[in-house]
Amino acid sequence: MIPRPMMPEAPITINLDGLISMSTRLAEILTIESALLRDMKLKEIMPLQTEKINLSRTIGMQQQQLQSHPELLSGVDPAALDRLLNVTEELQDIISENMRLNDIARTVNQRVVNVISNALREQQRPTTYNRYGSTRTAEQVPVSINLNQQA
């Protein structure tokens, strides 16, 4: 077996302007999503998800790279670094608000499902008694609800 020559590793670099623009775009998407959550326009959120996921992954990978190699920031323009810090702080605030609104929407949707489920269960209760003077509760089948995930 012939040994393969070692390929030199590509130098690790960071595109600060790219990271700033991706973070800014993610903040825009999350702001739009938050507005849609406030208005409970949940169907309109779906088209934003692919771009949001891709941006989140890419930003996360670059953040990991910066944590693993802090020396990448040593020769960076201080003004660009300041812009990145400002965008990151703003993004964190928007993420927190977005998470809060997602929790609210999830809670509201769960309550609606519970109300519907309880209403259906009430409709299926027997209103007559059998010959033994009891209702047929033992024979009742639990209510099953299947909701469309796009709602």
N, C-alpha and C positions, 0 to 999 in steps of 0.2 A: 504494500500500500504506500502510495506516494504522499508525503505530508503536504498539505496545502499551505501556501505562504500566508502569513498573517496580514490581513488587510488593516491598514491604519484606520482607527476610528475617526469618524467625521467629527469635527469640533462642534461642541454644543454651543448654540447661540440662542439669543432671545430677541424676538422682534417686538420691541416695546410699543411701537406705534400700532402694530397689528393687535397686540393684546389690549391696548387702550380702545381701539375701534371695536373689537369683539365685545369687550365689556360694556361699552356704550350701547351697542346694538342689543345685547342681552337685557340691559336695563330698559331699553325702549319696549322690547317684547313683553317683559314682565309688567311694565306699566300698562300696556294695552290689555294684557291678561287680567290684571287687577281690576281695571275698569269694567271688563266684561263680567268678572265675578261679582262685582258690586251690583251690576244690573241683572245678574243671574242669566246671562246669555251664554250658557255653557256650551251650546253647540258651536258657537263661533270661536271657541278657544282651540278646538282640535287642529285647525290648519297651522297654528303657531307652534305646535309641539315639536315637529321635526327640527326646525331651525333652533328652537330653544335647547333641545337635547344636544344637538351638534355643537352649538356654541358653549354650552356648559361643559361638555367633555373636553373640548379643545382648551378652554380657559383653565379647567382643572389640571390638565396635563402640563400646561405651561407653568401653573403655580407650583406643581410638584417639582418641575425642573428647577425653578427658582429656589425652592426650599432645599433641594439636593445640591445645588450649585450657586450659592449666594454670590460667588465671585463674578457671576455674569452681570451683576449690577454695578461692579466697580468702575467701569468706564462709561457709565450711562450719563447722559445729559441730566443735570439736576432738575431742570424744568420738566423734562419728560417723566422723570421719576415722580415728581410732585403731581403731575397730571394723572399718572397711574394711581397714586395713592388716593387722590380725590375721587376718581371714577370708582375705585374699589370700595371706598366708604359709602358712596351714593348707591352702588349696586347692593351692598349689604343691607342698607336701609330698605331698598325696594324689595329685596328677597324676603326680609322679615315681614313686611306688609303683605306681600303675595302669599306667604305661608299662612298668615293669620286669616286672610280672606278665603284661602282654600279650605282651612279648617271650618270656617263658618259655613261655606257652601256644602261641605260634606255633612255637617251636622243638620243643616236644613233639609238636605236630600234624605238623610236617614229618618228624620222626623216625618217627612211626607210619606215615605215608604211605610213607616209604622202606622200612620193614620189610615192609609189605604188598606193595609193588611188587617187592622182592627175593624174597619168598616166592612170588609168582605167577610171576616169571621162572624161579625154580628148578623149579617144577612143570612148566613148559613145556619144559624141556630134554629132548632125546631121550635115551633110555637104551639104544638099540640102535645098532649100527654098520651102515653100508650096505655094499654089495659091494666098496667101495674101502677099507674099514677105517676110515672116519671117520664122525663124526656129522654131521647135517645142520644145523650151526650157521649156515651161510650163508643158509638159508631161514627162519630164525626171525624172527618178527615181534616188534618191541618191545612190551612190556606197556604198555597205556594204561589209566589209572585216572581215573574222573570221580567226584569227591566232591560230595555235597550241600552247598551253602554254608551251610545252616542248622545243620549239625553243629557 
